[in-house]
Amino acid sequence: MKPTLGTCYYPEHWPNELWADDARRMVDAGLKVVRIGEFAWSRLEPKPEQFDWQWMDQAINTLGEAGLELVLGTPTATPPRWMLDRYPDMLAVDAAGHKRKFGSRRHYCFSHVGYKDESLRIASLLAERYAQSAHIAAWQIDNEYGCHETVVSYSDSARLGFRYWLRDKYQSIEQLNSAWGNVFWSMEYSSFEQIDLPNLTVTEANPAHVLDFRRFSSDQVVDYNRAQADAIRKHSSKPLIHNYMGRITDFDHYKVGKDLEIASWDSYPLGFLEDRNRLGEEHKIKYARQGDPDFQAFHHDLYRAVGNGRWWVMEQQPGPVNWAPHNPAPLPGMVRLWTWEAIAHQAETVCYFRWRQAPFAQEQMHAGLLRPDSIESNYFGEVVRVARELGELCEDGELEGKAADVALMFDYESCWAWETQPQGESFDYFELVMDFYRELRKLGLSVDIVSPKVEALGEAKLLLIPGIMHWTESLRKSLSEFRGTVLIGPRAGSKTSNFSIPDTLPPAIPNFDCKISSVESLRAGTERPLVQGGNIHSWVETMDLNHNKESDFIVVEQTEAGQAVLVSNANISYLGGWPDQSALSRILQRACGEAGIETETMPEGIRRRASARYGFIFNYNAEDIDYAGQIIPAAGVVFASKIK
């Protein structure tokens, strides 16, 4: 793999006299890829069935003839105003029953059949017109599914679609009543037509009802994406891409990814630190101009899994953004660091958003590689430097990835389950998985993210499965065939697929006869101290290890009160609580030791990543750090010598 750099460009925003010079400057800067078109529907089709293709033809030719490869987006994230006149009921509805309005973006409901047909129409027309263009290298379908909380819609279209979905899944209303446990509170139905959406109930809705609605909502995204993919493939064999977002878990990205060749995501480290990071003000202040040292890396690894190995950064922050509570400028060097970290995680392409800062509308305060007056931004030189370094590093070959010794399972359905019934306001599945990931990175390790639906768990030496809701038969089979060390929990296997407690009690692990007899969620200030140091916080489970006298468990960790927290039997260990940083680090070091994996406690803010030929060291600190006798510059990247 020889990584490339690119940018996001909006020719419809600028006089066409600028296009050729912009293209030349992109090429001179070392950029190879340009994404266009994903928000341009009103300019492509100003009125229903009246098209203006001339400007797009010119833009594609101008950019392509300059030597740039184009990713052409379908513009379905921004339906034009006339579309709402055609389909007044196409708007999504939030949980409070409020209809979304026109005047922004992503203002459609995935369940609306009429809008889905319109999306297929414009996608088909684009593909038919431009499929044979030598300048089109790939297609992007829509833009940022789920951004602005737009997956789960409580519209009339969703209600109707949900009833069809339930009928198809359960076949009979009796089966549904049994699966949901509707005898409770007299919630039984006599027909599918009686079933409403699980919002605006007096108190908590049936969790099985909510979870099925979340599954349905996710499937609507999958079906919508697949329909556009199928429409484009009738005309083009070029790769299909979608650009996912950070910490968007409302739909199953793995399922969407099965219909695409490449996964991509939009990386905004400073924005995400401000509005999607829960490590507290001290952490945000320390990394205000660098971003969290692990948030981007986690998503790099996640989307590599979603893309089955092929993934991009479609939008990389190149300066201050406009949408977070606070929007500082990146520390000098960070744009280069973010780019190289993505490449170290096997990104094929990193595109910067955007080429030129827009002087109008909602994103006018969002920096680009150029200022609105076309002068290079303060970070332009970092991009040019990365392009030069890429040429040097890949001069004698490709930059190949390397499988990690550690695999960490991440499951979207478990996100929905624990959002539906957290059992404690501090229980957050995403944060639980991130805690594991963060501590692994602090131990100097590279990590591969795996889906619970993966057919084989690979050659990793250590597999971590925190918080997964339930065990599918395929996952049970994969787990039984895995020969490495396994650490499971907390809260793993605690429900059936219908959101009930398993008859055998959790964690219901194959060939692991431990039972969870009760659980507690803990408020801050009531943590449970561990004998070996550190605490259990937020969540703790009471284990029954004596119900089967033939069971041979080793109690590895316990509270000072004698409550078992970590137990082990053969190659499987179960963790019955949420450890704090120091305790989790110790637990993971032990698991790595059992798996034969070497660890190293990294200095604060220093991270490593190994590729097949190189090691990379990243300094997220605002000051130089002495690491292993080498000075790592502030916001700097060091390439280790080739790995033999």
Secondary structure, 3 states (H helix, E strand, C coil): CCCEEEEECCHHHCCHHHHHHHHHHHHHCCCCEEEECCCCHHHHCCECCECCCHHHHHHHHHHHHCCCEEEEECCCCCCCHHHHHHCCCCCCECCCCCECCCCCCCCCCCCCHHHHHHHHHHHHHHHHHHCCCCCEEEEECCCCCCCCCCCCCCCHHHHHHHHHHHHHHHCCHHHHHHHHCCCHHHCCCCCHHHCCCCCCCCCCCCHHHHHHHHHHHHHHHHHHHHHHHHHHHCCCCCCEEEEECCCCCCCCHHHHHCCCCEEEEEECHHHHHHHCCCCCHHHHHHCCCCCCCCHHHHHHHHHHHHCCCCEEEEEECCCCCCCCCCCCCCCCCHHHHHHHHHHHCCCCEEEECCCECCCCCCCCCCCCCECCCCCECCCHHHHHHHHHHHHHHCCCCCCCCCCCCEEEECCHHHHHHHHHCCCCCCCCHHHHHHHHHHHHHHCCCCEEEECCCCCCCCCCCEEEECCCCCCCHHHHHHHHHCCCEEEECCCCCCCCCCCCCCCCCCCCCCCCCCEEEEEEECCCCCCEEECCCCEEEEEEEEEECCCCCCCCCEEEEEECCCCEEEEEECCEEEECEEECHHHHHHHHHHHHHHHCCCCCCCCCCEEEEECCCCEEEEECCCCCEEECCEEECCCCEEECCCCC
